[in-house]
Amino acid sequence: MAVPLAELLASRRLVLDSWVHERTFDRPGAGATALYQVRAIDPAGLPLTLHAGATTSQAAAAGPVLRTSLAGVPLFLWLHPNDPLLPDLAWALSAAGMARMLFGSADADRVELTVIGYRPLRRAVVHAVLGRREAYVKVVLPTHAEGLRHRHQLLAGSAVPAAALLAGAEGRSAVVLSPLRGRPLLSGLADGTSTITAADLLRILDSLPATALELQRRPAWAERARAYGRAATSVLPQDTQRIRSISRGVESMVEGLDPGPVVPVHGDFYEGNLLAADGRITGVLDVDGMGPGHRVDELACFLGHLEVLARLSPESSLPGRVAEYRPGFEAAAEAAGSSAAALNARAAGVALSLVPGAREGRKHDRQSNAALRLAAAEGLLDLARRSHGA
């Protein structure tokens, strides 16, 4: 990547000094995208630290990018925050603009802006703070902004503790959301302090508004097992046959087992999108996928993520939490018109979808991380088969 990155910097009269790969996002059918931290030298000889994105997605060609190629593969590059498909990301990271639009202030120097989540070409979340006031700006694709606003409006009339819409992004491909109280549910699950039960999680799902059934349905993670399997082989090529076997197994069980009736779903229901305090769920995040679906897929999403996390941190309280939640989830799947076998098979599909996103961490390199995620998928599929054969 040195040559494409140097070419990108040269267009800004900068010279490449060094670069570090940060993360790769491999979306089945939509290309691979990578983020890099880049050290450059400006015309005055001073060092700069920048971030750059590169993608094989042809969709990026619609935005302001450098078009080049590497080993015959077309590439599209940009410097952060000029994401080619998120035209309002640069606006959301303008201190002057945020001070004025969000807080009605001209004091840009006091505004603190932090990117707390970024999926290149898809979405970003910026935390804005001015004194004791704060807001979250979620930048999305221009075609998704109105739908996200509508979902938050629907949730405003429900018992789901979702963020409220705030003023400040009218006419933008972004929404401004209120802060929510609580700490990430994962923290409490991992250290053993959380008292959130399976019943607490089910109450949140029961509170989703019936009007969500009028929204467009998105396919569940497990329904795309074959595509995620193909993406997983790019990370673990030595396990290609094993991955194919897992993806085919998930696909077969998803097609052959009743998922139950269509009900309102969150669409990405797992511990990372939940906040908790005082023994209850106080925040439900990332409602972009809310719409019609199957309750078993909500449970599978939570269970699949938790199984992966338990494999990655076996010394934590997470393995015990998996054992604690599974009976309640299996009973809930049965009560929702599905089955324990379908739950575990679909959770295997969720775990498989997480393999391509593996990255290097403090305890595992990327390959080891991906291998543990694959083992979680395999284990869940084995459970599904045993449940189905019982």
C-alpha positions, 0 to 999 in steps of 0.5 A: 500500500505504500505506493497508493498511499504516497500517491494520495498524499502527493495530491495534497503536496505531502510526502509519505513517511510511514504508515500502519494498517489499523483495520480491515472491513470485509463486506460480502458483495460490497468489497473490502475497505481498510483504514490506515494511520499515515505519517506524512511530511508537509512542504515545510518539512513538518511531520503530520499524522493523518488517517486514510481509507482505501476500498475496492468498493465501486460505490466509492467512485461516486465520491471524491476519491483518488482512483488507482490500482494495486496488482491490477485491483482498482482502489479508491482512496481518501483522507479522513474525514472526507469519506466518499459516501458520508458527505457530512462526516467532515461537517460533524467534525467541524468544531465551529459548525458543531458549536453553532448548530448543536449548542448555539455558541460561537465558542468553537475552542471549547467544543470537544469532538470524539469519533466513537464509532466509524464504519467506512462508507457506512456510518460514523458517530461523533460525541460532541461536548461543550461544558456540561452539554453533550450530544451524539451526531450519527452520520449515515448514508444520505439515503438512510438519514430519513429512515433513521429519523423515522425509527427514532420517532417511532421509538419515542412513543414506546417503552424502549429507552432509545435516544431522543432526536435533537435539533441541529442536523436538519437537511443533513445526512445525519441525526443528532441524538441525546445522551443516554445513562448507563455503562456498556452492558458488556462491562458488567457481563465481563466483570460479573457485576451485571444483574441483567437477566434473560427476562430483562432482555426479552422485556426490551424486545417486547417493548419494540413498537408494532409500527416497526412491522411497516418498515423494510425488512433486512435479512438476518445475519444467519441468512447470509451465511454463505456470503460471510463464509466466503469473506471468512476464507480471506482471513483464514484461507487455511480453513477454507473447507472447514468454513464452507462446511460451517456455512453450508450447515448454517444455511441448511438449518436456517432454511429447514427450521421454522423461525416463528412468526414475523414480529418487530425486531431491533435488527442488531440486538447484542451487548454492544448496543445496550447500556445498563444501570441500577439493574436495568437496561437504560439505553438501546443503541444503533436502531438503524435495522429496526423493522420486521423480523423473527424473535429467534434472530434477536436472541441469536444475535445476542447469543452469537456475540456473547459466545464469541466474546467468551472464547476471546476472554475465557478468564472473564465472567463471560463463559458463565454468562453464556451458560446462564442466558442459554436456557432462557433464550432457548425457552424464549425461542420455543415460546416464539414459535421457533426452536432451540436448534434454530436459535443455535444455528442462527447464532452460529451464523452470527458468529461466522459473520464476525470472523471477517472483522477480526483484528489484532488486539492485546491478547490475540493477533488477527489470525488467532482472533479470527480462529476463535470466532470460527470455533465459536460458530462451529461450537454453536452449529454442533449444539444446533445439530444435537438439539435438532437430533434430540 
